[in-house]
Amino acid sequence: MSKIACVMTDMFEDVEYTSPLEEFKNNGHEVIVISSEKGKEVTGKNEEAKATADEAIDSVNPEDYDALFIPGGFSPDLLRGDEKFVEFSKHFVLHDKPVFAICHGPQLLITADVLHGRKMTGFKSIQMDLKHAGANLFDEEVVVCGNIVSSRTPDDLEAFNRESLAQLK
């Protein structure tokens, strides 16, 4: 069983959180939602999903987690304005821990400056940002590069979930 840190705030893409969450839990993994404050309720951009933060970014240590999950939507863009989320995310890439980023999720990794030379994908509107961050861009449903799994949209969730779970074995 892995302990997965899920970083998010309001305006996350609902199904990009709920679908992987269900798969992780069904396979025996624990998902800890981390936001700006413990107990904060965050709402998806479609208002179909809500989550309560289990922990605040100020009180967590990335060493305590086995993997990082970054749902898409507007949440990653909001989070990357806070250096604590950026540094927390950077730790997982630099320590070769699994990182799962879908849609706009890679924006947090772009800001962490850890994508140079990595194979990546993401939502169409951030693909040029990925290139400028030094990533090798692939327009595919899922791209796995070492410890990082990335996908483009909710349509890619089946492949994203499959490859994310494979990283946790």
C-alpha positions in Angstrom: 0.0 0.0 0.0 1.3 3.4 -1.0 0.6 6.7 0.7 -0.2 9.2 -2.1 -0.2 13.0 -1.6 -2.9 14.7 -3.7 -2.3 18.5 -3.9 -5.2 20.6 -4.9 -7.4 23.5 -4.3 -10.7 24.8 -5.7 -11.4 24.5 -9.4 -9.8 21.1 -9.9 -11.2 19.0 -12.8 -13.8 16.9 -10.9 -13.4 13.6 -12.7 -9.6 13.9 -12.9 -9.7 13.6 -9.1 -12.5 11.2 -8.5 -11.6 8.6 -11.1 -7.9 8.1 -10.1 -9.0 8.4 -6.4 -11.4 5.5 -6.8 -8.7 3.4 -8.6 -6.1 4.1 -6.0 -8.4 3.3 -3.1 -9.8 0.1 -4.8 -6.2 -1.1 -5.1 -5.4 -0.6 -1.5 -3.6 2.8 -1.6 -4.2 5.7 0.7 -4.8 9.2 -0.8 -4.2 12.3 1.4 -5.6 15.5 0.2 -3.2 18.5 0.8 -4.4 22.1 0.4 -3.7 25.5 1.9 -5.3 24.6 5.2 -6.3 21.4 6.9 -10.1 20.9 6.9 -10.6 23.2 4.0 -13.3 22.0 1.6 -12.3 22.3 -2.0 -14.8 22.1 -4.9 -14.3 21.0 -8.5 -14.8 23.4 -11.3 -17.9 21.5 -12.4 -19.2 21.4 -8.8 -19.7 17.7 -9.1 -17.0 16.8 -6.6 -15.8 18.1 -3.3 -12.9 17.1 -1.1 -11.8 18.0 2.4 -8.1 18.7 2.9 -6.6 16.1 5.2 -3.5 18.2 5.7 -2.2 21.7 5.2 0.9 22.3 3.0 2.5 24.0 6.0 2.4 20.8 8.1 3.5 18.1 5.6 6.8 16.6 4.7 7.2 15.0 1.3 9.4 12.3 2.9 6.2 10.9 4.5 4.6 10.1 1.1 5.3 7.5 -1.6 3.8 9.3 -4.6 2.3 12.6 -5.8 -1.0 13.0 -7.6 -1.9 16.3 -9.3 -5.4 16.5 -10.7 -6.0 19.0 -13.5 -8.4 21.9 -13.9 -7.4 25.4 -12.7 -6.2 24.1 -9.4 -2.5 23.5 -10.5 -2.2 27.0 -11.8 -3.5 28.4 -8.5 -1.2 26.1 -6.5 2.0 27.0 -8.4 1.7 30.6 -7.1 2.7 29.2 -3.7 6.3 28.2 -3.4 5.5 25.6 -0.7 3.5 23.6 -3.2 6.2 24.0 -5.8 8.9 22.8 -3.5 6.7 19.9 -2.2 6.1 18.7 -5.8 9.8 19.1 -6.8 10.8 16.7 -4.1 9.0 13.8 -5.7 10.6 14.3 -9.1 14.1 14.8 -7.7 13.8 11.7 -5.5 12.4 9.5 -8.2 9.1 8.9 -6.5 6.0 8.4 -8.7 4.3 11.5 -9.9 0.8 11.4 -11.6 -0.1 14.7 -13.4 -3.1 15.0 -15.7 -4.4 17.8 -17.9 -3.1 21.0 -16.3 -1.4 19.1 -13.5 2.0 19.5 -15.1 1.9 23.3 -14.6 3.1 22.7 -11.0 6.0 20.7 -12.4 6.8 23.4 -15.0 7.1 25.9 -12.2 9.2 23.5 -10.2 11.6 23.5 -13.2 12.0 19.7 -13.2 10.9 18.7 -16.7 14.0 19.4 -18.8 14.6 16.4 -21.0 11.5 14.5 -19.7 8.9 13.0 -22.0 5.5 14.6 -21.1 2.0 15.4 -22.3 -0.7 17.7 -21.0 -3.8 19.6 -22.0 -3.5 21.3 -25.3 -3.2 24.8 -23.8 -0.1 23.9 -21.8 1.7 21.9 -24.4 3.8 24.9 -25.5 4.6 25.6 -21.9 5.9 22.1 -21.5 8.1 22.6 -24.5 9.5 25.9 -23.1 10.2 24.0 -19.8 12.4 21.7 -21.8 10.1 18.7 -21.9 9.9 16.4 -24.9 6.2 16.7 -25.8 4.1 13.8 -27.0 0.4 14.3 -27.9 -0.6 10.8 -26.6 -3.2 9.6 -24.1 -0.6 8.7 -21.5 3.2 9.3 -21.4 5.4 7.6 -18.9 8.9 8.9 -18.3 10.7 7.3 -15.5 8.7 8.1 -12.4 6.3 10.6 -14.1 2.9 9.7 -15.6 1.1 12.4 -17.6 -2.1 12.5 -19.6 -4.0 15.2 -21.5 -7.7 15.1 -20.7 -10.5 13.2 -18.9 -10.8 11.1 -22.1 -7.4 9.6 -21.2 -8.3 8.6 -17.6 -8.4 4.8 -18.3 -4.8 4.9 -19.6 -3.7 7.4 -16.9 -5.1 5.2 -14.1 -3.6 2.0 -15.5 -0.1 3.5 -15.8 -0.3 5.3 -12.4 -1.2 2.0 -10.7 1.6 0.3 -12.5 4.1 2.8 -11.0 2.9 1.8 -7.5 3.6 -1.9 -7.9 
